[in-house]
Amino acid sequence: MSEQPLDEAKRRIKVEQVVRDFFMVLDQHHLTLEEGMVAWNMLGFTMFQEAYPEASHDQIQQQMLGFSQQLFESRRR
């Protein structure tokens, strides 16, 4: 029996927990949802900078956009 579906379920639960934790941090710091979106975007950009240290700002934005589109498309299937 394959563990892949179980692994995917575990990963999804972990990701969902991170999102819930992020909302708790927003509440603790009294940030609005708009401020939270800015913070989330900055966090994502920082993560892409770490992953692609030689990339320009525009290249990182394109990487982020491509990643988001790919993720969105995979959710639609």
Backbone as CSV, one residue per row, in Angstrom:
resi,resn,N_x,N_y,N_z,CA_x,CA_y,CA_z,C_x,C_y,C_z
1,MET,0.842,-1.183,0.000,0.000,0.000,0.000,0.884,1.243,0.000
2,SER,0.610,2.193,-0.872,1.414,3.396,-1.022,1.153,4.373,0.125
3,GLU,2.213,5.014,0.579,2.081,6.021,1.633,1.895,7.420,1.060
4,GLN,1.917,7.548,-0.233,1.832,8.864,-0.847,0.593,9.647,-0.418
5,PRO,-0.614,9.099,-0.486,-1.780,9.880,-0.038,-1.665,10.313,1.428
6,LEU,-1.139,9.443,2.277,-0.962,9.796,3.680,0.072,10.908,3.823
7,ASP,1.178,10.810,3.082,2.201,11.855,3.126,1.648,13.194,2.656
8,GLU,0.846,13.161,1.606,0.240,14.394,1.097,-0.709,14.988,2.130
9,ALA,-1.467,14.157,2.795,-2.394,14.630,3.831,-1.624,15.257,4.988
10,LYS,-0.537,14.627,5.389,0.286,15.171,6.480,0.871,16.524,6.088
11,ARG,1.351,16.609,4.860,1.946,17.869,4.390,0.882,18.966,4.372
12,ARG,-0.289,18.644,3.900,-1.372,19.636,3.839,-1.735,20.119,5.247
13,ILE,-1.793,19.204,6.199,-2.102,19.575,7.583,-1.026,20.502,8.134
14,LYS,0.235,20.203,7.843,1.331,21.063,8.310,1.227,22.456,7.711
15,VAL,0.943,22.538,6.426,0.809,23.835,5.765,-0.362,24.609,6.357
16,GLU,-1.483,23.940,6.553,-2.650,24.602,7.137,-2.342,25.113,8.541
17,GLN,-1.544,24.372,9.296,-1.170,24.821,10.647,-0.309,26.077,10.578
18,VAL,0.599,26.135,9.610,1.430,27.333,9.444,0.548,28.545,9.144
19,VAL,-0.450,28.361,8.303,-1.359,29.464,7.974,-2.115,29.905,9.225
20,ARG,-2.619,28.963,10.001,-3.312,29.324,11.256,-2.359,30.061,12.197
21,ASP,-1.127,29.585,12.301,-0.135,30.247,13.154,0.140,31.673,12.677
22,PHE,0.188,31.846,11.359,0.426,33.183,10.809,-0.709,34.128,11.214
23,PHE,-1.945,33.650,11.149,-3.074,34.480,11.581,-2.969,34.814,13.069
24,MET,-2.490,33.887,13.869,-2.304,34.165,15.295,-1.255,35.258,15.488
25,VAL,-0.181,35.215,14.708,0.855,36.245,14.794,0.274,37.608,14.400
26,LEU,-0.549,37.618,13.349,-1.200,38.877,12.956,-2.014,39.436,14.117
27,ASP,-2.786,38.577,14.764,-3.600,39.008,15.902,-2.728,39.524,17.044
28,GLN,-1.657,38.804,17.351,-0.777,39.192,18.451,-0.150,40.561,18.217
29,HIS,0.111,40.884,16.953,0.747,42.159,16.618,-0.260,43.215,16.157
30,HIS,-1.543,42.874,16.269,-2.634,43.797,15.923,-2.503,44.328,14.499
31,LEU,-2.202,43.423,13.564,-2.094,43.788,12.163,-3.405,43.522,11.439
32,THR,-3.704,44.369,10.473,-4.890,44.173,9.649,-4.607,43.072,8.623
33,LEU,-5.658,42.618,7.961,-5.453,41.615,6.908,-4.595,42.173,5.783
34,GLU,-4.775,43.444,5.458,-3.953,44.056,4.413,-2.481,44.057,4.818
35,GLU,-2.201,44.420,6.059,-0.822,44.383,6.554,-0.296,42.951,6.555
36,GLY,-1.175,42.010,6.871,-0.795,40.604,6.854,-0.433,40.130,5.455
37,MET,-1.177,40.597,4.450,-0.859,40.216,3.069,0.490,40.776,2.652
38,VAL,0.785,42.003,3.080,2.094,42.588,2.779,3.189,41.759,3.446
39,ALA,2.981,41.414,4.713,3.966,40.616,5.443,4.166,39.249,4.789
40,TRP,3.063,38.608,4.393,3.132,37.282,3.753,3.914,37.378,2.443
41,ASN,3.639,38.427,1.673,4.340,38.628,0.407,5.832,38.872,0.644
42,MET,6.144,39.684,1.649,7.548,39.950,1.975,8.248,38.674,2.411
43,LEU,7.564,37.861,3.185,8.131,36.580,3.615,8.405,35.688,2.413
44,GLY,7.427,35.601,1.513,7.613,34.797,0.310,8.767,35.292,-0.533
45,PHE,8.864,36.619,-0.703,9.952,37.183,-1.492,11.296,36.853,-0.853
46,THR,11.364,36.974,0.467,12.610,36.664,1.193,13.002,35.199,1.004
47,MET,12.012,34.319,1.039,12.295,32.890,0.847,12.834,32.632,-0.562
48,PHE,12.251,33.289,-1.568,12.744,33.138,-2.932,14.140,33.741,-3.079
49,GLN,14.422,34.852,-2.390,15.770,35.430,-2.424,16.789,34.448,-1.864
50,GLU,16.418,33.771,-0.799,17.312,32.776,-0.200,17.547,31.610,-1.157
51,ALA,16.496,31.206,-1.844,16.584,30.069,-2.760,17.339,30.422,-4.042
52,TYR,17.239,31.683,-4.477,17.869,32.136,-5.728,18.681,33.407,-5.461
53,PRO,19.802,33.290,-4.751,20.553,34.486,-4.335,21.112,35.322,-5.495
54,GLU,21.315,34.733,-6.641,21.877,35.471,-7.769,20.805,36.144,-8.629
55,ALA,19.551,35.867,-8.351,18.449,36.383,-9.177,18.187,37.862,-8.883
56,SER,17.774,38.562,-9.918,17.386,39.970,-9.752,15.993,40.037,-9.125
57,HIS,15.627,41.245,-8.731,14.296,41.475,-8.158,13.211,41.020,-9.133
58,ASP,13.345,41.412,-10.400,12.355,41.029,-11.415,12.308,39.515,-11.624
59,GLN,13.468,38.873,-11.613,13.502,37.418,-11.781,12.808,36.721,-10.617
60,ILE,13.013,37.222,-9.420,12.362,36.626,-8.244,10.854,36.805,-8.346
61,GLN,10.413,37.997,-8.762,8.972,38.209,-8.922,8.396,37.247,-9.958
62,GLN,9.119,37.013,-11.038,8.647,36.069,-12.053,8.613,34.652,-11.503
63,GLN,9.610,34.275,-10.709,9.634,32.951,-10.073,8.426,32.793,-9.157
64,MET,8.150,33.825,-8.371,7.010,33.774,-7.453,5.700,33.653,-8.218
65,LEU,5.567,34.428,-9.282,4.358,34.386,-10.094,4.175,33.001,-10.711
66,GLY,5.245,32.465,-11.281,5.174,31.130,-11.876,4.816,30.067,-10.849
67,PHE,5.403,30.164,-9.674,5.117,29.212,-8.605,3.645,29.294,-8.201
68,SER,3.134,30.516,-8.046,1.735,30.702,-7.659,0.789,30.155,-8.723
69,GLN,1.098,30.432,-9.978,0.246,29.939,-11.061,0.252,28.416,-11.107
70,GLN,1.418,27.822,-10.940,1.531,26.359,-10.949,0.740,25.761,-9.790
71,LEU,0.843,26.369,-8.622,0.121,25.889,-7.445,-1.383,26.019,-7.667
72,PHE,-1.814,27.141,-8.214,-3.237,27.368,-8.481,-3.757,26.329,-9.473
73,GLU,-3.003,26.084,-10.537,-3.426,25.109,-11.538,-3.503,23.697,-10.954
74,SER,-2.573,23.337,-10.085,-2.587,22.005,-9.495,-3.786,21.824,-8.563
75,ARG,-4.254,22.900,-7.954,-5.432,22.830,-7.065,-6.714,22.667,-7.855
76,ARG,-6.727,23.126,-9.103,-7.928,23.048,-9.929,-8.168,21.651,-10.471
77,ARG,-7.160,20.809,-10.449,-7.293,19.455,-11.016,-8.002,18.540,-10.079
